[in-house]
Structures are given as C-alpha cells and as structure tokens.
Amino acid sequence: MMIMVFLLSGWILSWFKFDRLFIQAFKELFNKEITIASYYFIFFCVGTIGDLVLFFNGEYINRLFS
C-alpha cells in the first residue's frame, strides 16, 4: 500500500515540477545523471522500504484489516 502512496505522491509532486528539482539536486550532489524513470524508481524504493518496515513490525496486517 505504501508503494502506491509514494508513487502517487511522486506523480502529484511532478505536477509542481518537483521532479526537475529532484533530478537537478541529485545531479549536483552526486554528479550522476538520472532520468524521470529513476525519479519514480526512487519513490518506489522508499515505498517498498516503508511496506517492509510495517510488515516486520506487525502493523501491516492490522492496517489491511482495519
């Protein structure tokens, strides 16, 4: 569920040109060129980590059935 929330957040933020800001900041900080696909992949990874944290804390099942 968190994966979808973070992907949706990334998509909504892209309406306000946050994706361009993020890509430029990443380039300046790490000297690496990334694309819009990488932008969404980062949101996917953060959402996956969030889901794993909820799963291992036992809160994931409670949220599904609440």
N, C-alpha and C positions, 0 to 999 in steps of 0.2 A: 504494500500500500504506500509506503514511504517513497518507493521508487517513482510511482505515478505522481505523487505530490511534488517531488523535486523536479521531475521533468516538466510538469505543468508550470511550476514556478519559473523554471528557466525559459519556457516559452513565453510566459507573460512578461518576464523581465526583458525579453528581446524586443517587445513592442516599444520599450522605452530606451532602446539602443544600449542596454547593459551588456549584450553580447560583444559589441565592438569595444566597449570599455574593458571588459574582462580579457579579451584577446590581446588588446594593446598592453594591458598591465602584465599579462603573462609573458609577452614578448620582452618587455623592459626588465622584468625581474629575472627571467631565466634564459634570455637570449635564444628562445625557441619559437618558431612559427607554429601556431596552431590554427585549425580551421573551425568552422561552425560545428562540424561533426564532433570535434574534440570538446567543444564547449558543452554540448549536450551529453557527451560521454562522461564528463566530469560530474555533471548533475546526476547522471545515472549511478555513478560510483558512490557518490555521497548518499544517495537514497538507498543503495544496497547496503552500505555500512550501517545506516540507520535501521534498516529492517533486521540486519543481523544482531545488532545490539538489543533491539526489542525482543527478538526471538530468544537469545541466550539469557535474557533477564526474565523470561517467562511472561512478559507483558504482551507479546504478540497475540497469543491465543485469547487473552482477556479482551483485547481490543476488537478481535474479529467477532466475538460473540456478545459484545456489549451493545 
